[in-house]
Amino acid sequence: FSSPSGLTHESHKKDVEQVYLRCSEGSIEWMYPTGALIVNLRPNTSPVSYKHLTVCIKPFKDSAGANIYLEKTGELKLLVRDGDRSPSKVYCFGYDQGGLFIEATPQQDISRKITGFQYELMSKGMASDLHTVSAPCRPCSDTEVLLAVCTSDFVIRGSIQDVTNQAEEQESIIHVGVSKLYRQKSKVFQLTGESGNWRGQIKTPLECGVKPGDGDFLFTGRMHFGEARLGCAPRFKDFQRMYKEAKDKGLNPCEIGPD
């Protein structure tokens, strides 16, 4: 989505424009912001389910020219200050906490400013699973692993080929060689080169200290703003053990065929 240019409103700097978005994910780009923009997210789901939704926004790296607020019944709560350069920072809030109010800040030359961000709507349970926001590096229990196999956006067997640390963004990129692809929601893992090997990248917080190592893992996780985010990742032999134990007891939540 791209809003009309603010240059067309030069003589009406206090104009407030409303936009309505029906998609569950997308992006907004407001060129030459003046006045204010009210963003109404109206997903094509039953209003009854709205209270179970979480909204997350991720400003573009070069977004500038406006403050982004959370607005409810006339009260404004600042979410993103104009000029905040926190790379890769994501801001999340409950759908029922309000809508987005984007207000242009006074500029000498608005033609050099573009305010923009990606947005996603997801269920509150899914949002809190990225990967347990309070403790993203905590090892998963057997039950959590088995549930992740059933509900994750991607499930693969693979090895860590390399790890690239991004200090500025406080992220690590895990370069994964895939030996078996069980599921993927987006084409993050693809065939590369003439060798026909499947490869892909998964992101995880830098604080988790992931390092290259021997052996296969079961990688699970979710897609978030077009990137694969690591969820549970037990060693594959441990996953085989817990899967067999659960299957023998009739407790595995879904079939995957771990061999």
C-alpha positions as CSV (number, residue, x, y, z in Angstrom):
1,F,0.0,0.0,0.0
2,S,1.2,3.5,-0.8
3,S,-0.7,6.5,0.5
4,P,-1.2,9.7,-1.6
5,S,1.7,12.1,-1.5
6,G,1.7,14.7,1.2
7,L,2.7,17.2,-1.4
8,T,-0.9,17.3,-2.6
9,H,-1.9,18.5,0.9
10,E,0.6,21.3,1.2
11,S,-2.0,23.9,1.9
12,H,-3.8,21.7,4.4
13,K,-1.1,20.7,6.8
14,K,-3.7,19.7,9.5
15,D,-5.5,17.2,7.2
16,V,-6.3,13.8,8.7
17,E,-6.6,11.1,6.2
18,Q,-8.0,7.6,6.9
19,V,-7.0,4.3,5.2
20,Y,-8.6,0.9,5.7
21,L,-6.6,-2.3,5.3
22,R,-8.2,-5.7,4.8
23,C,-5.0,-7.8,4.5
24,S,-3.5,-9.7,7.5
25,E,-0.1,-8.6,6.5
26,G,1.4,-5.9,4.2
27,S,3.2,-2.6,4.3
28,I,2.4,1.1,4.4
29,E,4.5,3.8,2.7
30,W,3.5,7.4,3.2
31,M,5.5,9.7,1.0
32,Y,6.2,13.3,2.0
33,P,4.0,13.1,5.1
34,T,2.0,16.2,6.2
35,G,-1.0,16.2,8.6
36,A,-1.9,12.8,9.9
37,L,-2.9,9.4,8.8
38,I,-5.3,7.1,10.6
39,V,-4.7,3.4,9.8
40,N,-7.7,1.1,10.3
41,L,-6.9,-2.6,10.2
42,R,-10.1,-4.4,9.3
43,P,-9.1,-8.1,8.6
44,N,-11.5,-10.3,6.8
45,T,-12.3,-12.3,9.9
46,S,-15.3,-12.2,12.3
47,P,-15.2,-9.1,14.6
48,V,-15.7,-11.6,17.5
49,S,-12.1,-12.8,16.9
50,Y,-10.6,-9.3,17.0
51,K,-9.8,-9.6,20.7
52,H,-7.6,-12.6,20.0
53,L,-5.4,-10.7,17.5
54,T,-2.0,-9.1,18.0
55,V,-0.7,-6.4,15.6
56,C,3.0,-6.1,15.0
57,I,4.7,-3.3,13.0
58,K,8.3,-3.1,11.9
59,P,9.4,0.4,10.6
60,F,11.5,0.6,7.5
61,K,15.1,1.2,8.2
62,D,15.0,4.7,6.6
63,S,11.5,5.6,7.8
64,A,11.3,9.3,8.7
65,G,9.0,12.3,8.9
66,A,6.3,11.2,11.4
67,N,5.6,9.8,14.8
68,I,3.5,6.6,15.1
69,Y,1.0,6.4,17.9
70,L,-1.4,3.8,19.3
71,E,-4.8,5.6,19.5
72,K,-7.9,4.6,21.4
73,T,-10.8,6.8,22.2
74,G,-8.8,9.9,21.6
75,E,-5.8,9.0,23.8
76,L,-2.4,8.7,22.1
77,K,0.4,6.4,23.2
78,L,3.7,7.0,21.4
79,L,4.9,3.7,19.7
80,V,7.7,4.9,17.3
81,R,9.3,8.3,17.6
82,D,10.4,10.0,14.3
83,G,14.1,9.3,13.8
84,D,14.2,6.3,16.1
85,R,16.8,4.1,14.4
86,S,16.5,0.9,16.3
87,P,17.3,-1.6,13.6
88,S,14.9,-4.5,13.1
89,K,12.8,-3.4,16.2
90,V,9.3,-4.8,16.1
91,Y,6.4,-3.1,18.1
92,C,3.4,-5.3,19.0
93,F,0.1,-4.6,20.7
94,G,-3.3,-6.2,21.1
95,Y,-5.8,-5.4,18.3
96,D,-8.3,-4.3,21.0
97,Q,-5.7,-1.8,22.4
98,G,-6.4,0.7,19.6
99,G,-5.5,1.7,16.1
100,L,-2.6,3.5,14.5
101,F,-2.4,7.2,14.3
102,I,0.6,8.5,12.3
103,E,1.3,12.2,12.7
104,A,3.8,14.1,10.4
105,T,6.4,16.1,12.3
106,P,7.3,19.6,11.1
107,Q,9.9,19.5,8.3
108,Q,11.8,22.1,6.3
109,D,11.8,19.8,3.3
110,I,9.1,17.1,3.3
111,S,10.1,15.9,-0.1
112,R,13.0,14.0,1.4
113,K,10.9,12.1,3.9
114,I,9.0,8.8,3.6
115,T,7.3,7.1,6.6
116,G,6.8,3.4,6.2
117,F,6.5,0.1,8.0
118,Q,5.5,-3.5,7.5
119,Y,2.6,-4.9,9.6
120,E,1.3,-8.3,10.5
121,L,-1.8,-9.5,12.3
122,M,-1.6,-12.8,14.1
123,S,-3.3,-14.7,16.9
124,K,-2.1,-13.8,20.4
125,G,-0.9,-17.4,20.9
126,M,1.2,-17.3,17.8
127,A,2.7,-13.9,18.7
128,S,3.8,-15.1,22.1
129,D,5.4,-18.1,20.5
130,L,8.2,-16.1,18.8
131,H,9.9,-18.2,20.6
132,T,8.4,-17.5,24.0
133,V,9.2,-13.8,24.0
134,S,10.2,-13.8,27.7
135,A,12.9,-16.5,27.2
136,P,13.8,-16.9,23.5
137,C,16.9,-19.0,24.2
138,R,15.2,-21.4,26.7
139,P,15.4,-25.1,25.5
140,C,11.9,-26.5,24.6
141,S,10.3,-29.3,26.6
142,D,9.4,-32.5,24.9
143,T,5.7,-31.4,24.7
144,E,6.7,-28.0,23.2
145,V,8.8,-29.7,20.6
146,L,6.0,-32.1,19.5
147,L,3.5,-29.2,19.4
148,A,5.9,-27.1,17.4
149,V,6.2,-29.9,14.8
150,C,2.4,-29.6,14.3
151,T,2.0,-25.8,14.3
152,S,5.2,-24.2,13.0
153,D,5.5,-22.4,9.6
154,F,8.6,-24.5,8.8
155,V,9.8,-27.9,10.0
156,I,13.1,-29.2,8.6
157,R,15.9,-31.6,9.4
158,G,19.3,-30.0,8.8
159,S,22.7,-29.0,10.0
160,I,24.3,-25.7,10.9
161,Q,26.7,-24.8,8.1
162,D,27.6,-21.4,9.4
163,V,26.4,-18.6,11.8
164,T,26.7,-14.9,11.0
165,N,26.3,-12.5,13.9
166,Q,24.9,-9.0,13.3
167,A,25.8,-7.0,16.4
168,E,23.9,-3.9,15.3
169,E,20.7,-5.7,14.9
170,Q,21.4,-8.1,17.9
171,E,20.6,-11.0,15.6
172,S,22.3,-14.2,14.5
173,I,21.7,-15.7,11.1
174,I,21.9,-19.5,11.0
175,H,22.9,-20.9,7.6
176,V,21.2,-24.2,7.4
177,G,21.9,-27.2,5.1
178,V,18.6,-29.1,4.7
179,S,18.6,-32.9,4.6
180,K,14.8,-33.3,4.8
181,L,12.0,-30.7,4.4
182,Y,8.8,-31.6,6.2
183,R,7.0,-28.3,5.8
184,Q,7.5,-24.6,4.9
185,K,5.0,-21.9,4.6
186,S,7.2,-19.6,2.5
187,K,10.0,-20.5,0.1
188,V,12.8,-19.7,2.6
189,F,14.5,-23.0,2.0
190,Q,15.4,-23.6,-1.7
191,L,17.5,-25.7,-4.0
192,T,20.8,-24.1,-4.6
193,G,23.5,-24.7,-7.2
194,E,24.1,-27.7,-9.4
195,S,24.6,-30.0,-6.4
196,G,20.8,-29.8,-5.8
197,N,21.2,-29.1,-2.0
198,W,18.5,-27.4,-0.1
199,R,19.6,-24.4,1.9
200,G,18.1,-21.5,3.9
201,Q,18.6,-19.0,6.7
202,I,17.0,-18.8,10.1
203,K,17.2,-15.8,12.4
204,T,17.5,-15.9,16.2
205,P,18.5,-13.4,19.0
206,L,22.3,-12.8,19.2
207,E,22.1,-13.5,23.0
208,C,21.3,-17.1,22.3
209,G,24.9,-17.6,21.2
210,V,24.3,-20.1,18.4
211,K,27.5,-21.6,17.0
212,P,28.2,-24.0,14.1
213,G,28.3,-27.6,15.3
214,D,28.2,-31.2,14.1
215,G,25.1,-33.3,13.8
216,D,21.5,-32.8,12.6
217,F,18.8,-30.8,14.3
218,L,15.1,-30.5,13.9
219,F,14.5,-26.8,13.1
220,T,11.1,-25.4,13.7
221,G,9.8,-21.8,13.8
222,R,7.6,-19.1,12.3
223,M,7.7,-16.6,9.5
224,H,7.8,-13.1,10.8
225,F,8.0,-10.1,8.4
226,G,9.2,-12.4,5.6
227,E,12.0,-13.9,7.7
228,A,12.3,-17.4,9.3
229,R,12.5,-17.1,13.1
230,L,13.8,-20.0,15.1
231,G,11.5,-21.8,17.5
232,C,12.3,-25.1,19.0
233,A,15.5,-26.8,17.6
234,P,16.3,-30.0,19.4
235,R,19.1,-32.4,18.2
236,F,17.4,-34.7,15.7
237,K,18.3,-37.9,17.7
238,D,16.5,-36.3,20.7
239,F,13.5,-35.5,18.6
240,Q,13.3,-39.1,17.3
241,R,13.4,-40.4,20.9
242,M,10.6,-38.0,22.1
243,Y,8.5,-38.7,19.0
244,K,8.7,-42.5,19.5
245,E,7.9,-42.3,23.2
246,A,4.9,-40.1,22.5
247,K,3.7,-42.3,19.6
248,D,4.0,-45.5,21.7
249,K,1.8,-43.9,24.3
250,G,-0.6,-42.5,21.7
251,L,0.2,-38.9,22.8
252,N,1.9,-37.4,19.7
253,P,-0.3,-34.5,18.6
254,C,0.3,-35.1,14.9
255,E,2.1,-37.5,12.5
256,I,5.2,-36.4,10.7
257,G,7.3,-39.5,10.1
258,P,10.7,-38.5,11.7
259,D,12.9,-41.1,9.9
